[in-house]
Structure formats: C-alpha cells, structure tokens
Amino acid sequence: MVVIQTAYKLALAFDEVTESPHYDVAVRAFKVKGKVFATLNEKEKRMTVRLSILDQDVFCTFDNTVI
C-alpha cells in the first residue's frame, strides 16, 4: 500500500497538474486542463483515480477486488 504523502507527490508529478479542494474541503482534486484525474481523501486514507474502460478491465482481470 502507498502512503498518503507518496500518492500526493505522484499526483503532482504529472505535467500541468493543478490541485484544489474537491466538493468537500477535506478532499483534494488533481486536475489536468480542468479535468479531474484523481482525488485524495487524507482523512479516509483513500485516493481515487479515473481510469479508462480498458484500464479498468485490465485491473479487474488481474484482481477483481481492486475496483
């Protein structure tokens, strides 16, 4: 499992990333060109990442408990 600080740094490592509060102030949104690709909830120790249908299928095939 990845620690919150590492997930945060990874999200900010992409080009043109901006960070802002999501709907809840406790949740951070990471965006590229105004589109959210990940959210980070530090309180719940959870990061949500947007995946394409193909990527979702790959992860589910590998381990159907990850999605």
C-alpha positions in Angstrom: 0.0 0.0 0.0 1.2 3.5 -0.8 1.3 6.1 2.0 -0.7 9.3 1.5 2.4 11.5 1.0 3.7 9.3 -1.8 0.3 9.3 -3.5 0.2 13.1 -3.2 3.6 13.5 -4.7 2.8 11.1 -7.6 -0.3 13.0 -8.5 1.6 16.3 -8.6 4.4 14.7 -10.7 2.3 14.9 -13.9 2.7 17.8 -16.3 0.3 20.7 -15.9 -1.3 19.4 -12.8 -3.3 21.7 -10.6 -4.6 20.9 -7.1 -7.7 22.3 -5.5 -10.4 21.4 -3.0 -12.9 19.0 -4.3 -16.6 19.3 -3.3 -15.5 18.6 0.3 -12.7 20.8 1.7 -11.1 17.6 3.2 -10.8 16.1 -0.3 -8.2 17.3 -2.7 -8.7 17.2 -6.5 -5.9 16.8 -9.0 -6.7 18.2 -12.5 -5.0 18.5 -15.9 -6.6 21.1 -18.2 -9.5 21.5 -15.8 -10.4 17.7 -15.7 -10.1 15.7 -12.5 -8.0 12.6 -12.9 -7.7 11.8 -9.1 -9.0 12.8 -5.7 -7.3 12.3 -2.4 -9.1 12.0 0.9 -6.4 12.1 3.6 -8.9 11.6 6.5 -10.1 8.3 5.0 -6.6 7.4 3.6 -8.0 6.9 0.1 -7.1 8.0 -3.3 -9.5 7.6 -6.3 -8.0 7.6 -9.8 -10.0 7.9 -13.0 -9.3 5.0 -15.4 -10.3 4.3 -18.9 -12.7 1.4 -19.6 -9.7 -0.6 -20.9 -7.6 0.1 -17.8 -10.5 -0.9 -15.5 -10.8 -4.2 -17.4 -7.1 -4.9 -17.0 -7.2 -4.2 -13.3 -10.3 -6.3 -12.8 -8.8 -9.2 -14.8 -5.7 -9.0 -12.6 -7.6 -8.7 -9.3 -11.3 -8.1 -9.3 -11.2 -6.8 -5.7 -9.3 -3.6 -6.7 -12.3 -1.9 -8.3 
